Amino acid sequence: MGSRFGGLKQCEPMGPNGETLLDYAVFDAHRAGFGRVVFVIREDLTKAFRARAQSRYGGKLRVDCVQQHLDDLPAGFAVPRGRVKPWGTLHAVLAARDAIHEPFAVINADDFYGQDAYRQVGEFFRTSNARPADKDHYCMAGYALCHTLSDGGGVNRGICVGERGMLSAVEEHFDIARRADGRCDGLNLRRERVEIPTQAVASMNFWGFTPAIFDQMRQHLVAFLGERGNDAQAECFIPSVIDTLVRTGRADCRILPTEAQWFGLTYPHDKPKSIRNILALIAADTYPSLLWPGAGSQKLADSFR
C-alpha cells in the first residue's frame, strides 16, 4: 500500500534505466535457479502489471499474477464493518495457494535482499531430499537487525531466536528504531516497548516453503480470525505461523545467515540511499547497468502514476 512511503514503492524507479527493486529481485532469483515468479497484487493493478511483467521477464521465467481479496476468508468468517486494510503477510501468501504446487520462496517486492540470499534459499531446496520426512522443513534468510534499520523512522521485523542454525522462536516486532545511544527498541505483539539487541537475527520476510505451508497457514488464519477477526486493524503475519509450527514440532526452519546487502523502501528518506547502494553494486560488477534489455522498466513505473 505504501502508506509510509507515500506511493506505490514496488514500482518506484531506482536503477540507472528506471529499474525497480522488484526488477533486481527477479534478476537475482533467476540467476539463483528459480524458474517462475508469482506476483500477489491488488485487483486494480492486475491488467497493467501482468502485461508489463510479461514483457520484461516472460522470455526468461514463467510469470503469473494472483489477486489478494479482503473477503477471501475461511468458511464461517466475514469482513468486519469498516475493514479496508489487508489481512497481513500470511493472508497475502495464501492468495497464491492455487497457483503454486512446488517449493517456493516468499519475498517483499519493496526489499533488496542481495544475490547471496537467493543463492542460499535455492541451495536449500536443491538439497531437500537429504532431510528426514517426519516433519516439514522450511528456511529463512537471516540478517543482523542493525543492518536492516531505516534512518527515516521505525520498521517492522520478525525477531528470531535460534540454536545450532535452527529457528526456535520468532516474534513480529513493530516500530523498531535505533536510539541516540545506539541501542534498539520496538513494540512486541502485546504492544509493549522492549529493548532488542542490535545483533539479533531479523527476518526480512524472505522465506523458503513447500506447498504444505498453505494448509498450515489456513489453520493458523482460522485461529487468528476466531480471536481477532472483528478487529479492523489486526494483521496475521508469517512469523506467527512459523513460530507455532516450530514450537509444536510440526516443522523446522533453518536460518540461513547472509552477508548480502539488504536495503528497502519504507520511507521517502530511504530512496536516495538505496539508489547509491545500487550504483555501488553496479560499479562493483555485481549487476549489469541494464538488467532487462528492451524491457522498458521506466514505462512500468510510469503506467501506475
Steps between C-alpha positions, in 0.01 A plus 500: 500500500799732556330708772826606667689537173224703336451300182530166323859432606515160324500690168727787603788537248835446673757375250679698226241393240195531723534151651293436813601299805263236366708484181810422705310239704389312189849527350661353815239223525549404135878468526459299823299239307138603553296447184171667583367810673152549647397855589236560768341829405193718536212439263510851352863454391471155346461575130776761472737313731460166324570654158812686615637208700450264209681737264799524735539151642288278277794396283695381804242373752138396518299794631170473692289747698250428778276745682465548873134558589387626839206259504710190416447345843435149638138386526313657789687834496415830338666839462402718799333833441754774429785262406703631202850395607643172359516208744881481508787306344363153582175581320699635203690171461175303525374692197747295292392160635333386176786623280798333673564126517877485549755630754507879494649810656308796643635855483380856537496683167640820655809343659847446353633176649826446309594211274649283778163466673336362183796267442474356852124443484537340158769267636275411793238375256754308293609299806149435635514123432763460772262603780286264711129466413366523856415870466495783249825687439508872430767770497546874534770752411630663819647849526657683796237744629742793496537457121125520437400829665384818331623852572152623411309339789390176666478169312327164554714187530465137607755455782639146505653271761707209370709207615760320285370671190135407557225743586350443845271804525405808300282794597393798292608837644385843387641852488858382559744791506851579617527726803746786533722276715520237223262247659179380332149457627159422356146386578430128546169332410356618834592855396754524782818693422799275557873524435632284214870409454647667194651166388172311533410294195224674308266338252450723199212285372724291274374146558541163331188279513342192348128490408432334837514849650169598340284268711700595810447867424127444447471334842693783660280759328187328636639527854601862442158598367331326792693724738539827309278480195287793614803728541505723191876559535632156603739322262614138483874470436717220360731490807203413721419175317869404476539557874200274569622224264850500648379504860259210441753294305294489180780664301852631535653807343867543419647848538718583201726782621599725215752776458307628200421870503138568593318828448144599430238771461303573814523880502578758227830560681607144405499557124823703452699253711357204308592660168857556621520137611385375159750720315779370724402139423498576128843661529620180672366292206250322725222611262497618139403860442197378298322205662236416239601631156204628301260453792406863556523500882436874517170451314381262774547765766343770281187293434401508867544874554 
